[in-house]
Amino acid sequence: MGAPVGNQNAVKENRRWSEALNRAIAQDDGKRLRTAAEKLLDQAADGQAWAIKELADRLDGKSVQPSTLSGPDGGAIQTVSKIERLIVEGTAA
């Protein structure tokens, strides 16, 4: 489920954390970012599951999470359709 209409938390103007990281990266010409990326690669190469997952998520995108809808107690969802016809006879004024 996405954010409600009008939610301003994800707008580009409100991404202070990302802006702060970008400024820090630019300060040293990306040297620390490269160091961090190399450490992540080293951890993944050493078989660290969290690092492998992080790399896969970044390179291939996160996998889609399946969702299942069910009714009460895990049963089927019941749908109800009702068509109602109402005839109103007017009276002469």
MOPAC internal coordinates of N, CA, C and O (Angstrom, degrees):
PM7 1SCF
backbone

  N    0.0000 0     0.00 0     0.00 0    0    0    0
  C    1.4373 1     0.00 0     0.00 0    1    0    0
  C    1.5188 1   107.91 1     0.00 0    2    1    0
  O    1.2310 1   120.53 1   -46.51 1    3    2    1
  N    1.3099 1   116.60 1   133.49 1    3    2    1
  C    1.4467 1   121.58 1  -179.49 1    5    3    2
  C    1.5129 1   112.34 1   -84.17 1    6    5    3
  O    1.2310 1   121.79 1    -1.39 1    7    6    5
  N    1.3073 1   114.19 1   178.61 1    7    6    5
  C    1.4632 1   120.27 1   179.12 1    9    7    6
  C    1.5250 1   109.48 1   -71.85 1   10    9    7
  O    1.2310 1   120.30 1   -26.15 1   11   10    9
  N    1.3313 1   117.03 1   153.85 1   11   10    9
  C    1.4525 1   119.78 1   178.89 1   13   11   10
  C    1.5290 1   111.73 1   -65.18 1   14   13   11
  O    1.2310 1   121.02 1   -23.55 1   15   14   13
  N    1.3091 1   115.65 1   156.45 1   15   14   13
  C    1.4601 1   121.12 1   178.26 1   17   15   14
  C    1.5207 1   108.80 1   -58.56 1   18   17   15
  O    1.2310 1   120.64 1   -45.77 1   19   18   17
  N    1.3198 1   116.38 1   134.23 1   19   18   17
  C    1.4597 1   120.77 1   179.13 1   21   19   18
  C    1.5200 1   113.75 1    92.67 1   22   21   19
  O    1.2310 1   119.27 1   174.97 1   23   22   21
  N    1.3293 1   119.00 1    -5.03 1   23   22   21
  C    1.4573 1   121.93 1   179.27 1   25   23   22
  C    1.5221 1   108.86 1   -63.34 1   26   25   23
  O    1.2310 1   120.17 1   -54.88 1   27   26   25
  N    1.3132 1   117.29 1   125.12 1   27   26   25
  C    1.4607 1   121.77 1  -176.69 1   29   27   26
  C    1.5281 1   113.12 1  -103.25 1   30   29   27
  O    1.2310 1   119.89 1  -173.97 1   31   30   29
  N    1.3365 1   117.81 1     6.03 1   31   30   29
  C    1.4557 1   120.50 1  -175.41 1   33   31   30
  C    1.5152 1   114.03 1   -69.02 1   34   33   31
  O    1.2310 1   119.32 1   154.76 1   35   34   33
  N    1.3140 1   118.90 1   -25.24 1   35   34   33
  C    1.4567 1   120.81 1  -175.75 1   37   35   34
  C    1.5226 1   113.38 1  -107.80 1   38   37   35
  O    1.2310 1   119.63 1  -174.86 1   39   38   37
  N    1.3237 1   118.31 1     5.14 1   39   38   37
  C    1.4650 1   119.53 1  -179.38 1   41   39   38
  C    1.5214 1   109.32 1   -67.77 1   42   41   39
  O    1.2310 1   120.67 1   -30.16 1   43   42   41
  N    1.3048 1   116.33 1   149.84 1   43   42   41
  C    1.4585 1   120.81 1  -175.01 1   45   43   42
  C    1.5274 1   112.67 1   -59.00 1   46   45   43
  O    1.2310 1   119.74 1   150.41 1   47   46   45
  N    1.3168 1   118.09 1   -29.59 1   47   46   45
  C    1.4615 1   120.95 1  -179.72 1   49   47   46
  C    1.5212 1   111.80 1   -72.34 1   50   49   47
  O    1.2310 1   119.56 1   167.75 1   51   50   49
  N    1.3310 1   118.45 1   -12.25 1   51   50   49
  C    1.4567 1   122.15 1  -175.33 1   53   51   50
  C    1.5277 1   111.85 1  -112.62 1   54   53   51
  O    1.2310 1   120.04 1  -154.16 1   55   54   53
  N    1.3054 1   117.52 1    25.84 1   55   54   53
  C    1.4665 1   120.83 1  -177.58 1   57   55   54
  C    1.5279 1   109.80 1  -103.86 1   58   57   55
  O    1.2310 1   121.02 1  -112.83 1   59   58   57
  N    1.3156 1   115.66 1    67.17 1   59   58   57
  C    1.4610 1   120.70 1  -175.74 1   61   59   58
  C    1.5217 1   112.24 1   -66.64 1   62   61   59
  O    1.2310 1   119.77 1   141.41 1   63   62   61
  N    1.3287 1   118.04 1   -38.59 1   63   62   61
  C    1.4567 1   121.07 1  -179.55 1   65   63   62
  C    1.5285 1   109.91 1   -62.17 1   66   65   63
  O    1.2310 1   120.80 1   134.04 1   67   66   65
  N    1.3104 1   116.07 1   -45.96 1   67   66   65
  C    1.4647 1   120.47 1   179.75 1   69   67   66
  C    1.5278 1   110.61 1   -63.54 1   70   69   67
  O    1.2310 1   120.38 1   138.80 1   71   70   69
  N    1.3163 1   116.89 1   -41.20 1   71   70   69
  C    1.4678 1   120.43 1   179.28 1   73   71   70
  C    1.5239 1   111.06 1   -63.95 1   74   73   71
  O    1.2310 1   120.41 1   138.24 1   75   74   73
  N    1.3399 1   116.82 1   -41.76 1   75   74   73
  C    1.4664 1   120.55 1   179.55 1   77   75   74
  C    1.5239 1   110.58 1   -64.10 1   78   77   75
  O    1.2310 1   120.44 1   138.05 1   79   78   77
  N    1.3364 1   116.76 1   -41.95 1   79   78   77
  C    1.4603 1   119.66 1   177.50 1   81   79   78
  C    1.5263 1   111.47 1   -63.78 1   82   81   79
  O    1.2310 1   120.70 1   137.41 1   83   82   81
  N    1.3171 1   116.27 1   -42.59 1   83   82   81
  C    1.4717 1   119.58 1   179.39 1   85   83   82
  C    1.5162 1   111.72 1   -61.90 1   86   85   83
  O    1.2310 1   120.13 1   141.01 1   87   86   85
  N    1.3441 1   117.36 1   -38.99 1   87   86   85
  C    1.4688 1   120.24 1   177.32 1   89   87   86
  C    1.5286 1   110.70 1   -65.49 1   90   89   87
  O    1.2310 1   120.39 1   137.11 1   91   90   89
  N    1.3321 1   116.87 1   -42.89 1   91   90   89
  C    1.4717 1   120.72 1   179.75 1   93   91   90
  C    1.5240 1   110.88 1   -64.12 1   94   93   91
  O    1.2310 1   120.45 1   140.83 1   95   94   93
  N    1.3079 1   116.74 1   -39.17 1   95   94   93
  C    1.4644 1   121.13 1   179.28 1   97   95   94
  C    1.5246 1   110.16 1   -65.68 1   98   97   95
  O    1.2310 1   120.61 1   138.18 1   99   98   97
  N    1.3279 1   116.45 1   -41.82 1   99   98   97
  C    1.4599 1   120.76 1  -178.31 1  101   99   98
  C    1.5274 1   111.57 1   -68.26 1  102  101   99
  O    1.2310 1   119.93 1   150.39 1  103  102  101
  N    1.3445 1   117.73 1   -29.61 1  103  102  101
  C    1.4642 1   121.27 1  -177.26 1  105  103  102
  C    1.5242 1   112.50 1   -60.02 1  106  105  103
  O    1.2310 1   120.30 1   140.33 1  107  106  105
  N    1.3110 1   117.02 1   -39.67 1  107  106  105
  C    1.4685 1   118.67 1  -178.01 1  109  107  106
  C    1.5281 1   111.39 1  -112.01 1  110  109  107
  O    1.2310 1   120.69 1  -155.01 1  111  110  109
  N    1.3172 1   116.29 1    24.99 1  111  110  109
  C    1.4644 1   123.26 1   177.22 1  113  111  110
  C    1.5268 1   111.96 1    59.16 1  114  113  111
  O    1.2310 1   120.47 1  -149.10 1  115  114  113
  N    1.3442 1   116.71 1    30.90 1  115  114  113
  C    1.4517 1   120.68 1   174.83 1  117  115  114
  C    1.5139 1   115.15 1    81.17 1  118  117  115
  O    1.2310 1   119.83 1  -172.43 1  119  118  117
  N    1.3475 1   117.93 1     7.57 1  119  118  117
  C    1.4617 1   120.35 1  -176.77 1  121  119  118
  C    1.5332 1   111.67 1   -61.28 1  122  121  119
  O    1.2310 1   119.80 1   134.47 1  123  122  121
  N    1.3425 1   117.99 1   -45.53 1  123  122  121
  C    1.4701 1   120.41 1  -179.35 1  125  123  122
  C    1.5197 1   111.29 1   -67.95 1  126  125  123
  O    1.2310 1   120.12 1   146.37 1  127  126  125
  N    1.3360 1   117.38 1   -33.63 1  127  126  125
  C    1.4635 1   120.41 1   177.12 1  129  127  126
  C    1.5212 1   110.16 1   -64.01 1  130  129  127
  O    1.2310 1   120.40 1   135.98 1  131  130  129
  N    1.3165 1   116.85 1   -44.02 1  131  130  129
  C    1.4619 1   120.48 1   177.60 1  133  131  130
  C    1.5338 1   110.75 1   -62.78 1  134  133  131
  O    1.2310 1   120.62 1   139.68 1  135  134  133
  N    1.3296 1   116.42 1   -40.32 1  135  134  133
  C    1.4640 1   120.38 1   178.24 1  137  135  134
  C    1.5260 1   110.69 1   -62.10 1  138  137  135
  O    1.2310 1   120.71 1   136.11 1  139  138  137
  N    1.3331 1   116.26 1   -43.89 1  139  138  137
  C    1.4672 1   120.51 1   179.00 1  141  139  138
  C    1.5286 1   110.61 1   -63.51 1  142  141  139
  O    1.2310 1   120.11 1   138.54 1  143  142  141
  N    1.3366 1   117.39 1   -41.46 1  143  142  141
  C    1.4669 1   121.27 1   179.33 1  145  143  142
  C    1.5296 1   110.40 1   -63.92 1  146  145  143
  O    1.2310 1   120.55 1   139.67 1  147  146  145
  N    1.3297 1   116.55 1   -40.33 1  147  146  145
  C    1.4629 1   120.19 1   178.48 1  149  147  146
  C    1.5290 1   111.18 1   -64.96 1  150  149  147
  O    1.2310 1   120.08 1   139.78 1  151  150  149
  N    1.3282 1   117.46 1   -40.22 1  151  150  149
  C    1.4657 1   120.92 1   177.96 1  153  151  150
  C    1.5293 1   110.75 1   -64.34 1  154  153  151
  O    1.2310 1   120.57 1   140.61 1  155  154  153
  N    1.3367 1   116.51 1   -39.39 1  155  154  153
  C    1.4639 1   120.19 1   176.88 1  157  155  154
  C    1.5203 1   110.56 1   -62.37 1  158  157  155
  O    1.2310 1   120.51 1   135.18 1  159  158  157
  N    1.3179 1   116.64 1   -44.82 1  159  158  157
  C    1.4652 1   121.00 1   178.06 1  161  159  158
  C    1.5270 1   111.11 1   -62.07 1  162  161  159
  O    1.2310 1   120.61 1   139.33 1  163  162  161
  N    1.3417 1   116.43 1   -40.67 1  163  162  161
  C    1.4680 1   119.71 1   178.04 1  165  163  162
  C    1.5223 1   111.22 1   -62.62 1  166  165  163
  O    1.2310 1   120.14 1   136.72 1  167  166  165
  N    1.3301 1   117.34 1   -43.28 1  167  166  165
  C    1.4654 1   121.33 1   179.59 1  169  167  166
  C    1.5285 1   110.46 1   -62.58 1  170  169  167
  O    1.2310 1   120.77 1   137.47 1  171  170  169
  N    1.3368 1   116.13 1   -42.53 1  171  170  169
  C    1.4661 1   120.04 1   178.77 1  173  171  170
  C    1.5301 1   110.21 1   -64.45 1  174  173  171
  O    1.2310 1   120.52 1   138.82 1  175  174  173
  N    1.3199 1   116.60 1   -41.18 1  175  174  173
  C    1.4684 1   120.40 1   179.51 1  177  175  174
  C    1.5295 1   111.39 1   -65.38 1  178  177  175
  O    1.2310 1   120.51 1   151.45 1  179  178  177
  N    1.3410 1   116.64 1   -28.55 1  179  178  177
  C    1.4685 1   121.17 1   177.59 1  181  179  178
  C    1.5225 1   112.18 1   -80.90 1  182  181  179
  O    1.2310 1   120.27 1   179.46 1  183  182  181
  N    1.3266 1   117.09 1    -0.54 1  183  182  181
  C    1.4615 1   120.82 1   175.98 1  185  183  182
  C    1.5208 1   115.49 1    91.64 1  186  185  183
  O    1.2310 1   120.04 1  -168.43 1  187  186  185
  N    1.3365 1   117.52 1    11.57 1  187  186  185
  C    1.4640 1   120.00 1   178.00 1  189  187  186
  C    1.5371 1   109.22 1   -68.73 1  190  189  187
  O    1.2310 1   120.90 1   -63.06 1  191  190  189
  N    1.3404 1   115.88 1   116.94 1  191  190  189
  C    1.4707 1   120.98 1  -174.71 1  193  191  190
  C    1.5263 1   112.24 1   -59.93 1  194  193  191
  O    1.2310 1   120.00 1   139.62 1  195  194  193
  N    1.3333 1   117.61 1   -40.38 1  195  194  193
  C    1.4696 1   119.66 1  -178.41 1  197  195  194
  C    1.5266 1   110.99 1   -63.40 1  198  197  195
  O    1.2310 1   120.22 1   142.72 1  199  198  197
  N    1.3413 1   117.18 1   -37.28 1  199  198  197
  C    1.4648 1   120.94 1  -179.39 1  201  199  198
  C    1.5290 1   110.84 1   -71.24 1  202  201  199
  O    1.2310 1   120.60 1   140.82 1  203  202  201
  N    1.3241 1   116.46 1   -39.18 1  203  202  201
  C    1.4660 1   120.66 1   177.43 1  205  203  202
  C    1.5204 1   109.61 1   -62.59 1  206  205  203
  O    1.2310 1   120.75 1   135.38 1  207  206  205
  N    1.3530 1   116.17 1   -44.62 1  207  206  205
  C    1.4655 1   120.57 1   179.48 1  209  207  206
  C    1.5290 1   110.75 1   -62.55 1  210  209  207
  O    1.2310 1   120.44 1   136.47 1  211  210  209
  N    1.3299 1   116.77 1   -43.53 1  211  210  209
  C    1.4726 1   120.75 1   179.68 1  213  211  210
  C    1.5232 1   110.84 1   -60.74 1  214  213  211
  O    1.2310 1   120.41 1   136.05 1  215  214  213
  N    1.3152 1   116.82 1   -43.95 1  215  214  213
  C    1.4654 1   119.98 1   178.35 1  217  215  214
  C    1.5257 1   111.44 1   -63.08 1  218  217  215
  O    1.2310 1   120.98 1   135.17 1  219  218  217
  N    1.3237 1   115.73 1   -44.83 1  219  218  217
  C    1.4703 1   119.61 1   180.00 1  221  219  218
  C    1.5229 1   110.46 1   -62.03 1  222  221  219
  O    1.2310 1   120.52 1   136.99 1  223  222  221
  N    1.3323 1   116.61 1   -43.01 1  223  222  221
  C    1.4680 1   120.11 1   179.46 1  225  223  222
  C    1.5238 1   111.37 1   -63.01 1  226  225  223
  O    1.2310 1   120.42 1   140.64 1  227  226  225
  N    1.3084 1   116.79 1   -39.36 1  227  226  225
  C    1.4705 1   120.72 1  -178.55 1  229  227  226
  C    1.5270 1   112.29 1   -74.41 1  230  229  227
  O    1.2310 1   120.54 1   143.01 1  231  230  229
  N    1.3206 1   116.58 1   -36.99 1  231  230  229
  C    1.4595 1   119.51 1  -176.71 1  233  231  230
  C    1.5252 1   113.19 1   -83.99 1  234  233  231
  O    1.2310 1   120.56 1   137.19 1  235  234  233
  N    1.3378 1   116.54 1   -42.81 1  235  234  233
  C    1.4603 1   120.81 1  -175.44 1  237  235  234
  C    1.5204 1   113.15 1  -104.44 1  238  237  235
  O    1.2310 1   119.86 1   170.00 1  239  238  237
  N    1.3178 1   117.87 1   -10.00 1  239  238  237
  C    1.4630 1   121.25 1  -175.01 1  241  239  238
  C    1.5188 1   109.37 1    88.51 1  242  241  239
  O    1.2310 1   121.21 1   -27.65 1  243  242  241
  N    1.3136 1   115.28 1   152.35 1  243  242  241
  C    1.4648 1   119.45 1  -179.97 1  245  243  242
  C    1.5176 1   109.56 1   -67.61 1  246  245  243
  O    1.2310 1   121.21 1   -34.64 1  247  246  245
  N    1.3264 1   115.28 1   145.36 1  247  246  245
  C    1.4539 1   119.16 1   179.56 1  249  247  246
  C    1.5250 1   110.04 1   -71.64 1  250  249  247
  O    1.2310 1   121.02 1   -29.54 1  251  250  249
  N    1.3121 1   115.65 1   150.46 1  251  250  249
  C    1.4559 1   121.67 1  -179.89 1  253  251  250
  C    1.5161 1   108.88 1   -72.02 1  254  253  251
  O    1.2310 1   120.81 1   -48.57 1  255  254  253
  N    1.3149 1   116.05 1   131.43 1  255  254  253
  C    1.4537 1   120.60 1   178.63 1  257  255  254
  C    1.5217 1   108.94 1   -85.90 1  258  257  255
  O    1.2310 1   120.27 1   -55.98 1  259  258  257
  N    1.3299 1   117.08 1   124.02 1  259  258  257
  C    1.4680 1   118.74 1   178.99 1  261  259  258
  C    1.5279 1   110.40 1   -69.66 1  262  261  259
  O    1.2310 1   120.83 1   -31.84 1  263  262  261
  N    1.3063 1   116.02 1   148.16 1  263  262  261
  C    1.4654 1   119.66 1   176.05 1  265  263  262
  C    1.5239 1   108.26 1  -132.09 1  266  265  263
  O    1.2310 1   121.60 1   -39.02 1  267  266  265
  N    1.3155 1   114.54 1   140.98 1  267  266  265
  C    1.4478 1   121.17 1  -179.57 1  269  267  266
  C    1.5112 1   108.80 1  -124.16 1  270  269  267
  O    1.2310 1   120.96 1   -49.26 1  271  270  269
  N    1.3064 1   115.77 1   130.74 1  271  270  269
  C    1.4553 1   120.80 1   177.06 1  273  271  270
  C    1.5172 1   108.63 1  -101.79 1  274  273  271
  O    1.2310 1   121.23 1   -41.19 1  275  274  273
  N    1.3128 1   115.25 1   138.81 1  275  274  273
  C    1.4527 1   118.70 1   177.41 1  277  275  274
  C    1.5152 1   109.29 1  -147.97 1  278  277  275
  O    1.2310 1   121.48 1   -19.02 1  279  278  277
  N    1.3102 1   114.78 1   160.98 1  279  278  277
  C    1.4519 1   121.53 1   178.36 1  281  279  278
  C    1.5151 1   110.96 1   -84.47 1  282  281  279
  O    1.2310 1   120.81 1    15.32 1  283  282  281
  N    1.3335 1   116.06 1  -164.68 1  283  282  281
  C    1.4582 1   120.27 1   179.83 1  285  283  282
  C    1.5308 1   111.68 1   -56.99 1  286  285  283
  O    1.2310 1   120.44 1   -40.22 1  287  286  285
  N    1.3021 1   116.76 1   139.78 1  287  286  285
  C    1.4651 1   123.87 1   178.57 1  289  287  286
  C    1.5226 1   112.63 1    58.22 1  290  289  287
  O    1.2310 1   119.95 1  -152.49 1  291  290  289
  N    1.3201 1   117.69 1    27.51 1  291  290  289
  C    1.4497 1   121.30 1   177.31 1  293  291  290
  C    1.5133 1   114.80 1    79.25 1  294  293  291
  O    1.2310 1   120.04 1  -174.82 1  295  294  293
  N    1.3230 1   117.52 1     5.18 1  295  294  293
  C    1.4604 1   121.12 1  -179.04 1  297  295  294
  C    1.5204 1   111.91 1   -78.77 1  298  297  295
  O    1.2310 1   121.65 1     5.26 1  299  298  297
  N    1.3105 1   114.45 1  -174.74 1  299  298  297
  C    1.4635 1   120.78 1  -179.78 1  301  299  298
  C    1.5272 1   110.94 1   -69.04 1  302  301  299
  O    1.2310 1   121.36 1   -26.21 1  303  302  301
  N    1.3014 1   115.01 1   153.79 1  303  302  301
  C    1.4597 1   120.66 1   175.86 1  305  303  302
  C    1.5182 1   107.62 1   -82.14 1  306  305  303
  O    1.2310 1   120.94 1   -51.23 1  307  306  305
  N    1.3033 1   115.81 1   128.77 1  307  306  305
  C    1.4646 1   119.59 1   178.91 1  309  307  306
  C    1.5217 1   109.04 1   -93.00 1  310  309  307
  O    1.2310 1   121.52 1   -45.80 1  311  310  309
  N    1.3114 1   114.69 1   134.20 1  311  310  309
  C    1.4539 1   119.15 1   175.52 1  313  311  310
  C    1.5215 1   108.02 1  -112.18 1  314  313  311
  O    1.2310 1   121.29 1   -37.93 1  315  314  313
  N    1.2963 1   115.14 1   142.07 1  315  314  313
  C    1.4575 1   120.66 1  -179.36 1  317  315  314
  C    1.5176 1   107.78 1  -125.15 1  318  317  315
  O    1.2310 1   121.03 1   -52.94 1  319  318  317
  N    1.2957 1   115.64 1   127.06 1  319  318  317
  C    1.4574 1   120.74 1   175.72 1  321  319  318
  C    1.5191 1   107.79 1  -118.71 1  322  321  319
  O    1.2310 1   121.53 1   -45.00 1  323  322  321
  N    1.2938 1   114.68 1   135.00 1  323  322  321
  C    1.4554 1   118.55 1  -179.09 1  325  323  322
  C    1.5228 1   107.88 1  -138.54 1  326  325  323
  O    1.2310 1   121.56 1   -54.59 1  327  326  325
  N    1.3080 1   114.62 1   125.41 1  327  326  325
  C    1.4591 1   120.43 1   175.03 1  329  327  326
  C    1.5141 1   106.45 1  -113.13 1  330  329  327
  O    1.2310 1   121.34 1   -54.73 1  331  330  329
  N    1.2874 1   115.03 1   125.27 1  331  330  329
  C    1.4626 1   119.71 1  -177.66 1  333  331  330
  C    1.5209 1   108.48 1  -121.06 1  334  333  331
  O    1.2310 1   121.03 1   -46.92 1  335  334  333
  N    1.3061 1   115.63 1   133.08 1  335  334  333
  C    1.4557 1   120.70 1   179.17 1  337  335  334
  C    1.5159 1   107.46 1  -114.94 1  338  337  335
  O    1.2310 1   121.12 1   -56.42 1  339  338  337
  N    1.2992 1   115.47 1   123.58 1  339  338  337
  C    1.4606 1   120.89 1  -177.83 1  341  339  338
  C    1.5274 1   107.89 1  -122.08 1  342  341  339
  O    1.2310 1   121.44 1   -59.27 1  343  342  341
  N    1.3073 1   114.85 1   120.73 1  343  342  341
  C    1.4604 1   119.80 1   178.59 1  345  343  342
  C    1.5205 1   108.13 1  -107.91 1  346  345  343
  O    1.2310 1   121.61 1   -56.31 1  347  346  345
  N    1.2974 1   114.52 1   123.69 1  347  346  345
  C    1.4665 1   120.06 1  -178.65 1  349  347  346
  C    1.5237 1   106.77 1  -115.93 1  350  349  347
  O    1.2310 1   121.03 1   -55.02 1  351  350  349
  N    1.2969 1   115.63 1   124.98 1  351  350  349
  C    1.4560 1   120.03 1   176.93 1  353  351  350
  C    1.5178 1   108.65 1   -97.10 1  354  353  351
  O    1.2310 1   121.90 1   -51.86 1  355  354  353
  N    1.3012 1   113.96 1   128.14 1  355  354  353
  C    1.4632 1   118.68 1  -179.56 1  357  355  354
  C    1.5249 1   111.35 1   -84.39 1  358  357  355
  O    1.2310 1   120.91 1   -22.61 1  359  358  357
  N    1.2912 1   115.87 1   157.39 1  359  358  357
  C    1.4590 1   121.16 1   176.36 1  361  359  358
  C    1.5188 1   108.67 1  -107.90 1  362  361  359
  O    1.2310 1   121.08 1   -33.13 1  363  362  361
  N    1.3285 1   115.55 1   146.87 1  363  362  361
  C    1.4714 1   120.65 1   179.51 1  365  363  362
  C    1.5137 1   109.08 1   -72.38 1  366  365  363
  O    1.2310 1   120.79 1   -40.98 1  367  366  365
  N    1.2922 1   116.09 1   139.02 1  367  366  365
  C    1.4586 1   119.91 1  -179.67 1  369  367  366
  C    1.5128 1   112.25 1   -91.81 1  370  369  367
  O    1.2310 1   120.10 1   180.00 1  371  370  369

